[in-house]
Amino acid sequence: MIAIIDYGAGNLHSVKNALDFLNAESIVTGDSETILNADKVILPGVGAFGDAMKCLEKSGLVETVKAVAKSGKPLLGICLGLHLMFEESDETPGVKGLGIFKGKIVKIPEKDGLKIPHMGWNSITPMENRLFKGVEAGEYVYFVHSYYLQAEEKEIVKASTEYSTHIHASVEQGNIFACQFHPEKSSDVGLHILKNFVEL
């Protein structure tokens, strides 16, 4: 059973639909016990960093997510879910993230001819890792974001892309995975990535 964490930050049902398509048993839940008893957990989300942290705190799920991260069971952050796993974000100065990884979230720099937020398909360059098993360099995935990750520990970065600057598009360390892009909206490539997660 895969628990999709519902903490009021949206993007839940597209993830659920993608897992249903893969015939993976899943549940959308904000119940801590259900999340902790799941085999795998997904932390999705769209919106602002500060609002999302408030929602997690109000839902009593901050310690739940940290417990999942320490448990050894697979945990996948998607988009805002990736941001929340880090220490802080320029989007909401002074608000602390979950601090599962070291690094910060910063604004995508302005560049002539490029729109912010970055919305659309970009090619990624994956490295050898479990989430991207069978994914070729240059495959396209779907992004929606104005802020991006600068990971302090470069060895955890497992995929990157270029949009105005060099963007850390995915990280992996132990049982914890996260993607800046939306695999659930990334057609066959995204389904392949989610399938890899399901099969961990």
Contacts in CASP RR format, 6 or more apart in sequence:
PFRMAT RR
TARGET T0000
AUTHOR 0000-0000-0000
METHOD contacts of the structure
MODEL  1
MIAIIDYGAGNLHSVKNALDFLNAESIVTGDSETILNADKVILPGVGAFG
DAMKCLEKSGLVETVKAVAKSGKPLLGICLGLHLMFEESDETPGVKGLGI
FKGKIVKIPEKDGLKIPHMGWNSITPMENRLFKGVEAGEYVYFVHSYYLQ
AEEKEIVKASTEYSTHIHASVEQGNIFACQFHPEKSSDVGLHILKNFVEL
1 25 0 8 1.000
1 26 0 8 1.000
1 27 0 8 1.000
1 37 0 8 1.000
1 38 0 8 1.000
1 39 0 8 1.000
1 40 0 8 1.000
2 19 0 8 1.000
2 24 0 8 1.000
2 25 0 8 1.000
2 26 0 8 1.000
2 27 0 8 1.000
2 38 0 8 1.000
2 39 0 8 1.000
2 40 0 8 1.000
2 41 0 8 1.000
2 42 0 8 1.000
2 198 0 8 1.000
3 26 0 8 1.000
3 27 0 8 1.000
3 29 0 8 1.000
3 34 0 8 1.000
3 35 0 8 1.000
3 38 0 8 1.000
3 40 0 8 1.000
3 41 0 8 1.000
3 42 0 8 1.000
4 12 0 8 1.000
4 15 0 8 1.000
4 16 0 8 1.000
4 19 0 8 1.000
4 26 0 8 1.000
4 27 0 8 1.000
4 28 0 8 1.000
4 29 0 8 1.000
4 41 0 8 1.000
4 42 0 8 1.000
4 44 0 8 1.000
5 29 0 8 1.000
5 30 0 8 1.000
5 35 0 8 1.000
5 41 0 8 1.000
5 42 0 8 1.000
5 43 0 8 1.000
5 44 0 8 1.000
5 61 0 8 1.000
5 64 0 8 1.000
5 65 0 8 1.000
6 12 0 8 1.000
6 28 0 8 1.000
6 29 0 8 1.000
6 30 0 8 1.000
7 30 0 8 1.000
7 52 0 8 1.000
7 55 0 8 1.000
7 56 0 8 1.000
7 59 0 8 1.000
7 61 0 8 1.000
8 55 0 8 1.000
8 59 0 8 1.000
9 44 0 8 1.000
9 45 0 8 1.000
9 46 0 8 1.000
9 47 0 8 1.000
9 51 0 8 1.000
9 52 0 8 1.000
9 55 0 8 1.000
9 80 0 8 1.000
10 44 0 8 1.000
10 45 0 8 1.000
10 46 0 8 1.000
11 44 0 8 1.000
11 45 0 8 1.000
11 46 0 8 1.000
11 78 0 8 1.000
11 79 0 8 1.000
11 80 0 8 1.000
11 182 0 8 1.000
11 184 0 8 1.000
12 28 0 8 1.000
12 44 0 8 1.000
12 45 0 8 1.000
13 28 0 8 1.000
14 182 0 8 1.000
14 184 0 8 1.000
14 185 0 8 1.000
15 42 0 8 1.000
15 44 0 8 1.000
15 78 0 8 1.000
15 184 0 8 1.000
16 26 0 8 1.000
16 28 0 8 1.000
17 184 0 8 1.000
18 183 0 8 1.000
18 184 0 8 1.000
18 190 0 8 1.000
18 191 0 8 1.000
18 194 0 8 1.000
19 26 0 8 1.000
19 194 0 8 1.000
19 198 0 8 1.000
20 26 0 8 1.000
21 191 0 8 1.000
22 191 0 8 1.000
22 194 0 8 1.000
22 195 0 8 1.000
22 198 0 8 1.000
24 194 0 8 1.000
24 198 0 8 1.000
26 42 0 8 1.000
27 34 0 8 1.000
27 38 0 8 1.000
29 35 0 8 1.000
30 59 0 8 1.000
30 61 0 8 1.000
32 60 0 8 1.000
32 61 0 8 1.000
32 64 0 8 1.000
35 41 0 8 1.000
35 61 0 8 1.000
35 64 0 8 1.000
35 68 0 8 1.000
36 64 0 8 1.000
36 67 0 8 1.000
36 68 0 8 1.000
36 71 0 8 1.000
38 73 0 8 1.000
39 73 0 8 1.000
39 74 0 8 1.000
40 73 0 8 1.000
40 74 0 8 1.000
40 75 0 8 1.000
40 76 0 8 1.000
40 197 0 8 1.000
40 198 0 8 1.000
40 200 0 8 1.000
41 65 0 8 1.000
41 68 0 8 1.000
41 73 0 8 1.000
41 74 0 8 1.000
41 75 0 8 1.000
41 76 0 8 1.000
42 75 0 8 1.000
42 76 0 8 1.000
42 77 0 8 1.000
42 78 0 8 1.000
43 65 0 8 1.000
43 75 0 8 1.000
43 76 0 8 1.000
43 77 0 8 1.000
43 78 0 8 1.000
43 81 0 8 1.000
43 84 0 8 1.000
43 85 0 8 1.000
44 77 0 8 1.000
44 78 0 8 1.000
44 79 0 8 1.000
44 80 0 8 1.000
44 81 0 8 1.000
45 52 0 8 1.000
45 78 0 8 1.000
45 79 0 8 1.000
45 80 0 8 1.000
45 81 0 8 1.000
46 79 0 8 1.000
46 80 0 8 1.000
46 144 0 8 1.000
47 80 0 8 1.000
48 91 0 8 1.000
48 92 0 8 1.000
49 80 0 8 1.000
49 83 0 8 1.000
49 84 0 8 1.000
49 89 0 8 1.000
49 91 0 8 1.000
49 92 0 8 1.000
49 95 0 8 1.000
49 97 0 8 1.000
49 105 0 8 1.000
49 147 0 8 1.000
50 89 0 8 1.000
50 91 0 8 1.000
50 92 0 8 1.000
50 95 0 8 1.000
51 92 0 8 1.000
52 80 0 8 1.000
52 81 0 8 1.000
52 83 0 8 1.000
52 84 0 8 1.000
53 62 0 8 1.000
53 84 0 8 1.000
53 92 0 8 1.000
53 95 0 8 1.000
53 96 0 8 1.000
53 97 0 8 1.000
56 62 0 8 1.000
56 65 0 8 1.000
56 84 0 8 1.000
56 98 0 8 1.000
62 98 0 8 1.000
65 75 0 8 1.000
65 84 0 8 1.000
65 98 0 8 1.000
65 100 0 8 1.000
66 98 0 8 1.000
66 100 0 8 1.000
68 75 0 8 1.000
69 75 0 8 1.000
69 85 0 8 1.000
69 98 0 8 1.000
69 100 0 8 1.000
69 175 0 8 1.000
69 176 0 8 1.000
71 175 0 8 1.000
72 174 0 8 1.000
72 175 0 8 1.000
73 175 0 8 1.000
74 175 0 8 1.000
74 176 0 8 1.000
74 177 0 8 1.000
74 197 0 8 1.000
74 200 0 8 1.000
75 175 0 8 1.000
75 176 0 8 1.000
75 177 0 8 1.000
76 131 0 8 1.000
76 177 0 8 1.000
76 178 0 8 1.000
76 179 0 8 1.000
76 197 0 8 1.000
77 84 0 8 1.000
77 85 0 8 1.000
77 177 0 8 1.000
77 178 0 8 1.000
77 179 0 8 1.000
78 178 0 8 1.000
78 179 0 8 1.000
78 182 0 8 1.000
78 183 0 8 1.000
78 184 0 8 1.000
79 144 0 8 1.000
79 145 0 8 1.000
79 179 0 8 1.000
79 180 0 8 1.000
79 181 0 8 1.000
79 182 0 8 1.000
81 178 0 8 1.000
82 149 0 8 1.000
82 170 0 8 1.000
82 171 0 8 1.000
82 178 0 8 1.000
82 179 0 8 1.000
82 180 0 8 1.000
83 89 0 8 1.000
83 91 0 8 1.000
83 105 0 8 1.000
83 147 0 8 1.000
83 149 0 8 1.000
84 97 0 8 1.000
84 98 0 8 1.000
85 97 0 8 1.000
85 98 0 8 1.000
85 99 0 8 1.000
85 100 0 8 1.000
85 101 0 8 1.000
85 171 0 8 1.000
85 176 0 8 1.000
85 178 0 8 1.000
86 97 0 8 1.000
86 98 0 8 1.000
86 99 0 8 1.000
86 100 0 8 1.000
86 101 0 8 1.000
86 102 0 8 1.000
86 103 0 8 1.000
86 104 0 8 1.000
86 105 0 8 1.000
86 149 0 8 1.000
86 151 0 8 1.000
87 96 0 8 1.000
87 97 0 8 1.000
87 99 0 8 1.000
87 101 0 8 1.000
87 102 0 8 1.000
87 103 0 8 1.000
87 104 0 8 1.000
88 94 0 8 1.000
88 95 0 8 1.000
88 96 0 8 1.000
88 97 0 8 1.000
88 103 0 8 1.000
88 104 0 8 1.000
88 105 0 8 1.000
89 95 0 8 1.000
89 97 0 8 1.000
89 104 0 8 1.000
89 105 0 8 1.000
89 106 0 8 1.000
89 147 0 8 1.000
90 104 0 8 1.000
90 105 0 8 1.000
90 106 0 8 1.000
90 107 0 8 1.000
90 147 0 8 1.000
91 105 0 8 1.000
91 107 0 8 1.000
91 146 0 8 1.000
91 147 0 8 1.000
100 176 0 8 1.000
101 151 0 8 1.000
101 152 0 8 1.000
101 153 0 8 1.000
101 156 0 8 1.000
101 171 0 8 1.000
101 173 0 8 1.000
101 176 0 8 1.000
101 178 0 8 1.000
102 151 0 8 1.000
102 152 0 8 1.000
102 153 0 8 1.000
103 149 0 8 1.000
103 150 0 8 1.000
103 151 0 8 1.000
103 152 0 8 1.000
103 153 0 8 1.000
104 149 0 8 1.000
104 150 0 8 1.000
104 152 0 8 1.000
105 147 0 8 1.000
105 148 0 8 1.000
105 149 0 8 1.000
105 150 0 8 1.000
106 147 0 8 1.000
106 148 0 8 1.000
106 150 0 8 1.000
107 116 0 8 1.000
107 146 0 8 1.000
107 147 0 8 1.000
108 116 0 8 1.000
108 117 0 8 1.000
108 118 0 8 1.000
108 145 0 8 1.000
108 146 0 8 1.000
108 147 0 8 1.000
108 148 0 8 1.000
108 163 0 8 1.000
108 164 0 8 1.000
108 165 0 8 1.000
108 167 0 8 1.000
109 164 0 8 1.000
109 165 0 8 1.000
110 116 0 8 1.000
110 164 0 8 1.000
111 164 0 8 1.000
114 163 0 8 1.000
114 164 0 8 1.000
116 146 0 8 1.000
116 164 0 8 1.000
117 144 0 8 1.000
117 145 0 8 1.000
117 146 0 8 1.000
118 143 0 8 1.000
118 144 0 8 1.000
118 145 0 8 1.000
118 146 0 8 1.000
118 163 0 8 1.000
118 164 0 8 1.000
119 143 0 8 1.000
119 144 0 8 1.000
120 142 0 8 1.000
120 143 0 8 1.000
120 144 0 8 1.000
121 140 0 8 1.000
121 141 0 8 1.000
121 142 0 8 1.000
121 143 0 8 1.000
122 140 0 8 1.000
122 141 0 8 1.000
122 143 0 8 1.000
122 161 0 8 1.000
122 162 0 8 1.000
122 163 0 8 1.000
122 181 0 8 1.000
123 137 0 8 1.000
123 138 0 8 1.000
123 139 0 8 1.000
123 140 0 8 1.000
123 161 0 8 1.000
124 135 0 8 1.000
124 137 0 8 1.000
124 138 0 8 1.000
124 139 0 8 1.000
124 140 0 8 1.000
124 141 0 8 1.000
124 159 0 8 1.000
124 160 0 8 1.000
124 161 0 8 1.000
124 169 0 8 1.000
124 170 0 8 1.000
124 181 0 8 1.000
125 137 0 8 1.000
125 138 0 8 1.000
125 159 0 8 1.000
125 160 0 8 1.000
125 161 0 8 1.000
126 132 0 8 1.000
126 135 0 8 1.000
126 137 0 8 1.000
126 139 0 8 1.000
126 158 0 8 1.000
126 159 0 8 1.000
126 170 0 8 1.000
127 157 0 8 1.000
127 158 0 8 1.000
127 159 0 8 1.000
129 158 0 8 1.000
129 172 0 8 1.000
130 172 0 8 1.000
130 177 0 8 1.000
130 196 0 8 1.000
130 200 0 8 1.000
131 158 0 8 1.000
131 170 0 8 1.000
131 172 0 8 1.000
131 177 0 8 1.000
131 179 0 8 1.000
131 193 0 8 1.000
131 196 0 8 1.000
131 197 0 8 1.000
132 158 0 8 1.000
132 159 0 8 1.000
132 170 0 8 1.000
132 193 0 8 1.000
132 196 0 8 1.000
133 196 0 8 1.000
134 192 0 8 1.000
134 196 0 8 1.000
135 189 0 8 1.000
135 192 0 8 1.000
135 193 0 8 1.000
139 189 0 8 1.000
140 186 0 8 1.000
140 189 0 8 1.000
141 169 0 8 1.000
141 179 0 8 1.000
141 181 0 8 1.000
141 182 0 8 1.000
141 183 0 8 1.000
141 186 0 8 1.000
141 189 0 8 1.000
141 190 0 8 1.000
141 193 0 8 1.000
142 181 0 8 1.000
142 182 0 8 1.000
142 185 0 8 1.000
142 186 0 8 1.000
142 187 0 8 1.000
143 161 0 8 1.000
143 163 0 8 1.000
143 169 0 8 1.000
143 180 0 8 1.000
143 181 0 8 1.000
143 182 0 8 1.000
144 182 0 8 1.000
145 180 0 8 1.000
148 165 0 8 1.000
148 167 0 8 1.000
148 168 0 8 1.000
148 180 0 8 1.000
149 167 0 8 1.000
149 168 0 8 1.000
149 171 0 8 1.000
149 180 0 8 1.000
150 168 0 8 1.000
151 157 0 8 1.000
151 168 0 8 1.000
151 171 0 8 1.000
153 173 0 8 1.000
156 171 0 8 1.000
156 172 0 8 1.000
156 173 0 8 1.000
157 168 0 8 1.000
157 170 0 8 1.000
157 171 0 8 1.000
158 170 0 8 1.000
158 171 0 8 1.000
158 172 0 8 1.000
159 168 0 8 1.000
159 169 0 8 1.000
159 170 0 8 1.000
159 179 0 8 1.000
160 166 0 8 1.000
160 167 0 8 1.000
160 168 0 8 1.000
160 169 0 8 1.000
161 167 0 8 1.000
161 169 0 8 1.000
161 180 0 8 1.000
161 181 0 8 1.000
167 180 0 8 1.000
168 180 0 8 1.000
169 179 0 8 1.000
169 180 0 8 1.000
169 181 0 8 1.000
170 177 0 8 1.000
170 178 0 8 1.000
170 179 0 8 1.000
170 180 0 8 1.000
170 181 0 8 1.000
171 177 0 8 1.000
171 178 0 8 1.000
172 178 0 8 1.000
177 197 0 8 1.000
179 193 0 8 1.000
183 189 0 8 1.000
183 190 0 8 1.000
183 191 0 8 1.000
183 193 0 8 1.000
183 194 0 8 1.000
184 190 0 8 1.000
184 194 0 8 1.000
186 193 0 8 1.000
END
